[in-house]
């Protein structure tokens, strides 16, 4: 693949996110992505192998970004485990509030792409989850969180809840606004893990 020129790769990714959010990954066509990005359909293949490669790149970029931000939070010795936990949840919701189309792609496509091509899915998602586990472990070690937690179950619970509630938000954003979801998740989990 050729080195990117200007912002074409970024334009293609942004167009793909918008189209995947509107019609879903399976119904999206490369030609429509190209049209929305303002590039020739053939030029997409200078940057990406196929539509799946575009979707994988979207998830790689977003989870890489979130992971790097979480590392800063995790390593900040001025924050308590509760502050770190809050910041971790805020990090996820801030990105989706900033780009609601990305939230739709996360809800509708991440599970599919992880199952269909686990060997290609971004390593940054797992790194993010492991860093989140480290925050929980720190809270347990500092006696801020209960030690009766199975961290793996908690991790699946948190991200399952976020994915499920984002699906409800996608269907009915007035009843389930993202900030309301964020605050309720933080409240329920924090007071469930508090010692």
Secondary structure, 3 states (H helix, E strand, C coil): CCCCCCCHHHHHHHHHHHHHHHHCCCCCCHHHHHHHHCCCHHHHCCCCCCHHHHHHHHHHHHHHHHHHHHHHHHCCCCCCHHHHHHHHHHHHHHHHHHCHHHHHHHHHHHHHHHHHCCCCCCHHHHHHHHHHHHHHHHHHHCCCECCCCCHHHHHHHHHHHHHHHHHHHHHCCCCCCHHHHHHHHHHHHHHHHEC
